Amino acid sequence: MALSNLHTHSMKSRASKSPLILAVLVGSVAFATPSFADPVPLWQYGFNNNGDNSGSTGATSSIAVTAPNSTGANAPYTADGLGVSGAAGDYAFANTTTGGAMDDPALGLASVPLANLGWSTFSSFTVTGWYKTPTSLGIGSSRLFDAQQGGGFQIFANGGLNFQIQNASNATIGSWTAPSFTNNGGDWVFFAVTYDSTIASGQNVFFYTGGTSTTLTSVAVTVSTDYRGMTFAPTTAVSIGGDVNTGTRGFNGLLDDFRLYGSTSDGTGALSMSDIEAIRIADATAVPEPQTIALCILGLGMTLTLASRHRRGAPRTA
């Protein structure tokens, strides 16, 4: 083949590969972009702000959580990189006290005002989050998640992990315990609790746990008081790390990446184990937002296209 024909063939070959490269990139974008079936939390708090308020990155983005620390100072967060993922920019809520007591009124709590959301009842819901504590989980009914004022539910540590549902008079009408939850040697522990009132018989409350490098597992549940009805939404607020009524029963440790999912009409608020595992992985590995991944891929595609056009338009040399 003549040299000029060889050069022309080479240019055509590179040009013909460009659409293929772009097709692959577009396909990658499709996989990186979340589908409409992906669960979206009603609210989500990563505690990565620098003040005492942290905006939700869930569906209700306007609802901020007020998170004072135990000293009342305007700095309730850890140092940079001490959140679950350990990545730069990842902080955690430092709900700690020098006394080390788990039932300590000096501890702070993150308070989420929900009165303006208009939620009345939940048919199903899921709460996920992370904790890190050097102390035992068997002390003081310390609150991880408390939404029981005026009817609702709460998750607390007292001989493992406990989940309770209260009626409008704050009387307990449902109670479940997962005794095997521990502090995991002071490492980060992922937890999830799901409730589904649409399940007529059989288990309708599930506990899950995992770690930053430990896959999700289902935890055995002890039923103290069975309940399968709709649950009230709280009339005042939700607290993370303390009692919503009194501010006591603080959880002594670090807390991070709390989410609430829910449905008022069906069982979709109780997420599947695979959905919850995807949440754990995303938190532990600091996976970029899918939209960010998609934009990066599109940017790379445009760069390759421009480079290809530049090569085709460049004058040939002898």
ROMITOR-990453 format. One line per field, with one value per residue (C-alpha): residue number from 0; residue in one letter; x, y, z. Coordinates in Angstrom, 1 decimal, decimal comma. Example, Ala and Ser with C-alpha at 12.3 -4.5 7.8 and 13.67 -1.06 7.14 Angstrom:
<rs>
seq 0/1;
type A/S;
x 12,3/13,7;
y -4,5/-1,1;
z 7,8/7,1;
</rs>
This chain:
<rs>
seq 0/1/2/3/4/5/6/7/8/9/10/11/12/13/14/15/16/17/18/19/20/21/22/23/24/25/26/27/28/29/30/31/32/33/34/35/36/37/38/39/40/41/42/43/44/45/46/47/48/49/50/51/52/53/54/55/56/57/58/59/60/61/62/63/64/65/66/67/68/69/70/71/72/73/74/75/76/77/78/79/80/81/82/83/84/85/86/87/88/89/90/91/92/93/94/95/96/97/98/99/100/101/102/103/104/105/106/107/108/109/110/111/112/113/114/115/116/117/118/119/120/121/122/123/124/125/126/127/128/129/130/131/132/133/134/135/136/137/138/139/140/141/142/143/144/145/146/147/148/149/150/151/152/153/154/155/156/157/158/159/160/161/162/163/164/165/166/167/168/169/170/171/172/173/174/175/176/177/178/179/180/181/182/183/184/185/186/187/188/189/190/191/192/193/194/195/196/197/198/199/200/201/202/203/204/205/206/207/208/209/210/211/212/213/214/215/216/217/218/219/220/221/222/223/224/225/226/227/228/229/230/231/232/233/234/235/236/237/238/239/240/241/242/243/244/245/246/247/248/249/250/251/252/253/254/255/256/257/258/259/260/261/262/263/264/265/266/267/268/269/270/271/272/273/274/275/276/277/278/279/280/281/282/283/284/285/286/287/288/289/290/291/292/293/294/295/296/297/298/299/300/301/302/303/304/305/306/307/308/309/310/311/312/313/314/315/316/317;
type M/A/L/S/N/L/H/T/H/S/M/K/S/R/A/S/K/S/P/L/I/L/A/V/L/V/G/S/V/A/F/A/T/P/S/F/A/D/P/V/P/L/W/Q/Y/G/F/N/N/N/G/D/N/S/G/S/T/G/A/T/S/S/I/A/V/T/A/P/N/S/T/G/A/N/A/P/Y/T/A/D/G/L/G/V/S/G/A/A/G/D/Y/A/F/A/N/T/T/T/G/G/A/M/D/D/P/A/L/G/L/A/S/V/P/L/A/N/L/G/W/S/T/F/S/S/F/T/V/T/G/W/Y/K/T/P/T/S/L/G/I/G/S/S/R/L/F/D/A/Q/Q/G/G/G/F/Q/I/F/A/N/G/G/L/N/F/Q/I/Q/N/A/S/N/A/T/I/G/S/W/T/A/P/S/F/T/N/N/G/G/D/W/V/F/F/A/V/T/Y/D/S/T/I/A/S/G/Q/N/V/F/F/Y/T/G/G/T/S/T/T/L/T/S/V/A/V/T/V/S/T/D/Y/R/G/M/T/F/A/P/T/T/A/V/S/I/G/G/D/V/N/T/G/T/R/G/F/N/G/L/L/D/D/F/R/L/Y/G/S/T/S/D/G/T/G/A/L/S/M/S/D/I/E/A/I/R/I/A/D/A/T/A/V/P/E/P/Q/T/I/A/L/C/I/L/G/L/G/M/T/L/T/L/A/S/R/H/R/R/G/A/P/R/T/A;
x 0,0/1,3/2,4/-0,3/-3,0/-1,7/-2,0/-5,5/-6,5/-5,1/-7,0/-10,2/-9,6/-9,2/-12,3/-14,3/-13,3/-14,5/-18,3/-17,5/-15,7/-18,6/-21,1/-19,2/-19,0/-22,7/-23,5/-21,3/-23,3/-26,5/-25,2/-23,8/-27,1/-29,5/-32,8/-36,2/-36,5/-33,6/-34,8/-34,6/-34,5/-37,1/-34,1/-30,4/-27,7/-24,0/-22,9/-20,4/-21,1/-19,0/-21,7/-24,3/-26,9/-26,7/-29,0/-30,7/-29,5/-32,6/-36,0/-36,7/-33,6/-35,0/-35,1/-32,0/-30,8/-29,6/-26,6/-25,0/-22,2/-21,9/-20,3/-22,9/-20,3/-20,9/-18,6/-20,3/-18,3/-15,1/-11,9/-11,9/-11,6/-13,0/-16,3/-17,3/-15,4/-12,3/-12,1/-11,2/-14,4/-16,1/-16,9/-19,1/-21,4/-19,2/-21,8/-19,3/-18,6/-15,4/-17,4/-18,1/-21,6/-24,2/-27,1/-25,7/-27,7/-24,6/-24,5/-25,8/-28,4/-29,2/-32,8/-34,8/-38,1/-40,7/-43,9/-44,1/-43,7/-47,3/-46,5/-49,4/-48,7/-46,2/-47,2/-43,5/-40,2/-36,4/-33,8/-30,1/-27,1/-23,6/-22,2/-18,8/-18,4/-15,7/-18,3/-20,8/-24,2/-25,9/-26,2/-28,8/-31,3/-29,1/-30,9/-29,6/-32,8/-35,8/-39,1/-41,7/-43,1/-46,8/-46,6/-43,8/-40,8/-37,3/-34,1/-31,9/-29,1/-29,9/-28,7/-28,1/-30,2/-33,9/-36,8/-40,1/-43,3/-45,4/-49,0/-50,3/-50,2/-46,5/-47,4/-45,3/-47,4/-44,6/-41,2/-38,3/-34,7/-31,6/-29,3/-26,2/-25,4/-22,1/-19,7/-17,5/-14,3/-14,8/-14,9/-17,7/-20,9/-23,6/-27,2/-30,6/-34,1/-37,1/-40,8/-43,6/-47,2/-48,5/-47,1/-50,1/-48,2/-44,6/-41,6/-42,3/-39,4/-35,8/-32,4/-29,3/-25,7/-22,3/-19,1/-16,8/-15,3/-17,9/-20,9/-24,4/-26,0/-29,5/-29,6/-31,8/-34,8/-36,6/-40,3/-41,4/-44,7/-45,9/-47,6/-48,6/-50,6/-49,8/-47,4/-47,8/-45,3/-43,9/-45,7/-42,6/-39,2/-36,8/-33,5/-30,3/-28,1/-30,5/-34,0/-36,3/-38,3/-35,6/-32,3/-31,0/-30,1/-27,3/-25,4/-21,7/-19,8/-19,6/-22,7/-22,7/-24,9/-28,4/-31,3/-35,0/-37,1/-40,8/-44,2/-47,6/-49,5/-47,6/-44,6/-42,0/-40,6/-39,1/-36,1/-34,7/-31,5/-29,8/-30,9/-29,5/-26,3/-25,8/-26,3/-23,6/-21,1/-21,7/-21,1/-18,0/-16,3/-17,2/-18,6/-19,1/-22,7/-23,8/-24,4/-20,8/-19,6/-21,8/-20,5/-16,9/-17,5/-19,3/-16,4/-13,9/-16,0/-16,0/-12,2/-11,6/-13,9/-12,2/-8,8/-9,9/-11,2/-7,9/-5,9/-8,1/-7,8/-4,1/-1,9/-0,1/3,7/5,9;
y 0,0/3,5/5,7/8,3/5,6/4,2/7,6/8,1/4,6/5,4/8,7/6,9/4,2/6,7/8,6/5,5/4,6/7,9/7,1/3,7/5,4/7,9/5,1/3,3/6,5/7,2/3,7/4,3/7,4/5,4/3,0/5,7/7,7/6,5/5,0/6,3/3,2/4,2/5,0/8,6/9,5/11,9/13,4/12,7/14,2/13,8/16,3/17,9/21,5/23,8/25,5/24,2/23,6/20,9/21,0/17,8/16,3/14,2/15,0/17,6/19,7/22,7/21,0/21,7/19,8/21,8/20,0/21,6/19,7/18,9/22,3/24,2/25,6/26,2/23,3/19,9/18,1/16,1/17,1/16,7/13,1/11,5/10,6/7,1/7,1/8,7/10,9/14,5/16,6/13,9/14,9/13,3/14,5/14,5/13,6/12,9/13,8/13,4/11,6/8,7/8,1/7,1/8,7/12,1/15,3/17,3/15,5/17,3/16,1/16,9/18,1/18,0/20,1/18,1/19,9/21,7/18,7/17,6/13,9/12,2/8,4/6,0/2,7/1,7/3,2/2,6/4,3/4,0/5,4/4,9/5,1/4,8/4,5/3,1/2,1/-0,7/-0,5/-2,0/1,2/3,8/3,5/6,0/7,3/6,9/8,1/9,5/10,4/9,4/12,6/12,6/9,2/7,8/5,5/5,4/3,4/3,2/1,1/-0,9/-4,5/-4,4/-2,3/-1,7/-0,3/0,9/2,4/4,7/5,8/9,4/9,2/8,1/4,6/1,8/-0,4/-2,2/-3,3/-5,3/-6,0/-7,1/-8,2/-9,0/-5,4/-4,2/-1,4/-3,5/-2,7/1,1/1,0/2,4/0,3/0,6/-0,1/-0,2/-0,8/-1,4/-1,5/-2,6/-2,5/-4,1/-7,5/-9,3/-12,2/-13,2/-10,9/-7,2/-5,6/-6,2/-5,1/-5,0/-4,3/-3,9/-2,0/0,0/-3,2/-5,7/-6,6/-6,2/-9,0/-9,5/-9,6/-11,9/-10,0/-10,7/-9,5/-8,1/-6,5/-7,1/-4,3/-4,1/-0,9/2,5/4,6/8,2/10,7/12,8/16,1/18,1/17,0/14,1/13,9/12,1/11,2/12,1/12,1/14,4/15,4/16,1/16,2/13,5/9,8/11,0/8,5/8,9/8,6/9,7/9,6/10,0/9,7/9,3/8,8/8,3/6,6/6,3/5,7/6,8/4,3/1,1/-1,1/0,7/2,6/-0,6/-1,0/-4,3/-5,7/-5,0/-1,4/-1,0/-2,7/-0,2/2,6/1,1/0,8/4,3/5,7/3,6/4,3/7,9/7,1/10,3/11,3/9,5/12,9/13,8/10,6/11,2/14,7/13,5/10,8/13,3/15,7/13,0/12,2/15,8/16,0/12,9/14,2/17,5/15,8/13,6/16,5/18,4/15,4/15,2/18,9/19,1/19,6/16,5/16,6/14,8;
z 0,0/-0,9/1,9/1,1/1,1/4,4/6,0/4,7/5,9/9,4/9,6/8,5/11,1/13,9/12,7/12,6/16,2/17,6/17,3/19,0/21,8/22,3/22,3/25,0/27,0/26,6/27,7/30,8/31,5/31,4/33,9/36,1/36,2/38,9/37,7/38,9/41,0/43,2/46,7/47,7/51,4/52,9/54,5/54,8/57,0/56,4/59,1/56,7/57,4/59,5/61,6/63,9/61,2/58,5/55,5/54,3/51,0/50,8/49,2/51,9/51,4/53,2/56,5/58,5/61,5/64,5/66,1/69,2/70,8/74,5/75,3/73,4/71,1/67,4/66,3/66,8/64,1/64,1/62,2/58,5/57,3/60,4/58,9/57,9/54,6/56,0/52,8/52,8/53,4/55,3/58,9/61,6/64,4/67,5/70,2/72,9/76,5/78,6/81,3/79,0/80,3/77,7/79,6/80,0/79,8/78,8/75,4/72,4/70,0/66,4/66,2/63,0/63,1/61,2/62,2/58,9/56,7/57,0/57,5/59,3/59,3/57,9/56,3/56,1/56,7/57,0/59,2/58,4/60,0/61,4/65,0/66,5/70,3/72,6/75,2/75,5/73,8/76,9/79,0/79,6/76,7/74,8/71,7/68,2/66,5/68,4/66,7/69,3/70,7/70,0/68,4/66,3/66,8/68,3/68,0/71,1/72,6/75,7/75,7/71,9/69,6/70,3/68,2/69,6/68,2/70,4/69,9/70,1/74,0/73,8/75,1/73,6/71,3/69,5/70,7/69,1/70,1/68,3/71,2/69,0/68,2/69,7/69,5/67,2/69,1/68,6/64,8/62,7/62,7/60,1/61,2/59,5/60,8/58,5/59,4/57,1/58,4/55,1/56,1/57,6/59,2/59,7/60,4/59,6/61,4/60,2/61,7/59,6/60,4/58,6/58,7/56,5/55,2/56,4/54,1/55,3/57,4/58,8/62,6/64,7/66,2/69,5/69,4/72,8/71,6/68,0/66,1/62,4/62,1/60,7/62,7/63,6/62,4/65,3/66,0/67,1/66,0/65,4/67,3/66,4/69,4/72,3/73,7/71,6/74,7/77,3/75,5/77,9/77,1/74,8/72,7/73,6/70,3/66,7/64,4/60,7/57,5/58,9/56,5/56,8/54,0/54,2/52,5/53,7/51,5/50,9/51,9/49,6/52,6/53,9/51,7/50,5/51,8/48,5/48,6/52,1/51,2/48,3/50,9/53,2/50,3/49,1/52,6/53,3/50,0/49,4/46,0/44,0/43,1/39,9/38,3/39,0/37,4/34,4/33,9/34,1/31,4/29,1/29,6/28,6/25,6/24,4/24,9/22,8/20,1/19,9/19,8/16,9/14,9/15,5/14,2/11,1/10,4/10,9/7,7/6,6/6,6/4,1;
</rs>
